[in-house]
Amino acid sequence: MTKVIDARGLDCPQPVVLTKRAMDEVGGESLLTLVNTGIALENVSKLAHSQGYQVEVEHQGDDYRIHMTRQSGATGTSGTGDGQVAVLITSNLFGQGEAELGQVLMKSFLVSLNELSQVKEMVFMNSGVYLTTGGSPVLEILQALEAKGVQIYSCGTCLDYYQLKDKLKVGRVTNMYSAMEILTGAGKCITI
């Protein structure tokens, strides 16, 4: 029997939260989540894959029907674990005070971070998303981190708020629920 989650019209992270709750309740059963935005489709699909589900999507009118079936023997994965470090960046400046100094310190922080091998994932929230978009003074550093295997995520709600969604140049869009999974699953977390 398939459990249906109607998440149409709900803001981030509600479609993901409701789908995760249903996953926890039904165990191995199949799920169907209904959403009506591309962001919700991407976020729910990402969650399903991370939890070991096979995903098929139907587009009907304005709605997306996300069919999820648990793969046999699959176990969900989230977070970095194993002593790896996750970094949360909530501003385009490092610290409080003069903006010029904050930019210099942020660049220095990211250059230093690029030298460490323990960093596995980075999450950018609030004005931190300015760093992952066109015109960022640290874009090359973030691209170098990504090339080394660091997963870079930018908050979709934040990108929308600052009207930067079309300007994302490094990493992928995420949501609050997935970001919390990353941060709480990490061995260590640095917040800037």
Secondary structure, DSSP 8 states (H G I E B T S, - for coil): --EEEE-TT--TTHHHHHHHHHHHHHTTS-EEEEE-SHHHHHHHHHHHHHTTEEEEEEEETTEEEEEEEE-TT-----S--TT-EEEEE--SSSSSS-HHHHHHHHHHHHHHHHT-S-EEEEEE-GGGGGGGBTT-TTHHHHHHHHHTT-EEEEEHHHHHHTT-GGGB-SSEEE-HHHHHHHHHHSSEEEE-
